[in-house]
Amino acid sequence: MPEAIINGCLVRVLKDDITALDIDAFVFNARPDLVLGAGFGTAIALRGGPSIQAELKTLGPLDVGQAVVTAGGKLKAKHIIHVVGPRFQEENLEHKLAESVRSALRAAEARAVARVALPPLGVGFYGVPLDTCARVMISELRGHLARGAGLQEVVICVRDTHEIAPFERELRAAAALQGGTQGRTSDTGLRTSDGTQERP
């Protein structure tokens, strides 16, 4: 899977179930009312236990771009960052997506999270184009890390194999923009999904 070190933080793309990761925190694309619905919401409710939804009842509703943090319940993750992202091709989609990513990262920093996983926010059911999502998310992540962050590892956790390539492309571009980027196993560049090392 593709990975690179950006401003001292390991950034990698992984295909997995984000709710099953052994990580400090993961981001969940929440509904404004913070009710844990279908998909990963169901997985969080079933695997994490009722305490998560009970905590959420005290924190909502939220506007698009806002985030709150709950405990991870019985999940491996210590925290869940619930952020309301844009949906259904609404106006100012890229701006709202960028704000959602910034809110999620700020929430992670506020809890001194070292390792965080994010899904492709809004892709799939909510209608955010995959290429747009990858470009905005990696751009915001790069900007966040450039300002000095406590994050040590960021995982972009995708559901389907076809989601890997756009994030790999954007991660490659981010590594190239940072001339001093160090690859995990070589002096510079990006380790790609086929195991090769690319240099900026």
N, C-alpha and C positions, 0 to 999 in steps of 0.2 A: 504494500500500500504506500502511496506517496507521503513523504514527510520532509520537513525542512526545519531548521532552527532560525527563528526570526527574533532579533533582539534578545537572545538568550532563552527564548521559549520554544520548546518543541511543539510544532504544529503538524498534525498528521490527519489523514483521512482514513476512516475505518468503516467497513460494512458490518453492522452488528445491531443488536437490540439495545438501544440506548438505556432502557430501564434496567438492564441486566449488568451494566458495566460496573466494575469495581473502581470507583472514582470518587473524588471529593464531592462533586456536584454535577448535575446535568440540567440542561435547559429543556423545558417543555413548552410547546406552542399552545398556550391556554386560551380558553374562551373568556370573553369579558366578564361573565358572571362567575368564573373560576370553578364551574361545575366540571368534574372529571367525566367526560363523555366517552365517545367511542375511541377505538384505536389505542394509542399509547395511554390515553386517559384511563381506559378500562384496565390496562396492565398496571398502571400506577395504583389504582384503587384496590385491585385484587391482590397484588403482590406486596404493596406497601402497607396495607391495612387502613382502617377507617380514620385513624388519627390525622392523615394528610388532608382528607376532605374536611374534617372538623376544623382544622387549623385554617384552611382556605376560607371557610365561612366567615371568619373574623377579618379577612383582608380585602375582600372585593366590594363592589365591582371595580374593574380597571378600564382605562381607556387604551386605545391602540398605542403601543410604544412603552407602556408601563410594565414594571416587573415587580414581583414579590418573591420572597423565599420562604419555603417551609422545610421542616425536617424531612428526611427521607423515609421515615417509618421503618418498615422491615426490609427495605431495599438496601443494596450494598452502598449506594451513594448516601453520604451524610446529609446532603441538602438537595432540594429540587428548586430550580429557579423557574418560576412560572411567568412567562412573558406573553403579552397579547400582541401578535404580529398582524400585519395587513392581510386582507383576504379578498378573493373574488375580483381582482383587478381594480380595486378602488383607487380613487384619485391620489396622486402623490405617493404611489406605491413604494418607489425606491427610497424616498425620504422617510417614510414610516418604517420601512424595513431596516434602514440604517439606524434609526432611533431605537428600534426594538433590540438590535444587536448591541448597541451602546448600553442600553439599560441592563441587559443581561450580563454584560461584562462588568459593569459597575457594581451590580449586585454580587457578583462573584468576588470582586475585590473587597467589598464591604464585609464579607464573611471570611476574609483571609483564605479563600480557596486557592489551592496550588494547582489542582488538576480539574479541568472542567470539560464537559462534552456538550456540543451543540448539534442539533439536527439541522437539515436544510430548511430554515424557517419558512413556512407557508407553501412549500412545494407539495404538490399532490392535491389534496382535497380543497385547500384554500386558494389554489389557482395561481400562485406566484411562479413565473417562469424559472426553470432550473438555472439557465445561464445568468439571468438577472440576480437570482439568489446567491449564486456562487461569487459573482463579481462584487456585489455589495458586502456580503459577509466577510470575504477575505480582505477587502479594502478597509472595512471598519476594524477588523481584527489587527491588521498591520498598523493602522493609526493608533489603536489603543496600546499596542506593545511598544510603539516608538515613543510614547509619552512616559514610559517607565511603569512597569506593572509587576505585581507580585506573582503572576501566573507562571508556572513552570512547564505546564503541558496543556495544550488545547486539542481536543479531538473533534473533528467534524465527523459525526456518526451518521452515515447514510443507510437507507433501508434497502436500496436496490443497486445493482452493479452499474447500471447506466448513469447513476448520479455521481460516480467517482470522477469521470473524465473532466467535467467542467470545473470541479474543485481542484483537481490536479493541475489543470491549465492555469487557474488563477493563483494557485500556490507557487507554481513555477515563475509566474510573472512577479509575484511579491518577492520571491527569493532573488530574482534578477535585479530588482530595484534597489535592494539592499546589498551593496557591493561586498560588505563584510560578512554576509550570511554564511554560517558554518553548517555544513551537512553533518548528520549524525555520525557518518562513517568515513567522511572525507573532508578535505580542507574547505571546499566551497560547493554550493549548489544544492540540488534537490534530489533525493532518492525517489524514483518513480515507482509505479505499481509493478513494473516488470523487474525491479531490482537494480536497474542501471542508475548511474549517477550523472546528473546533468549539471553543467557549470554555467553560471550567468555570463 
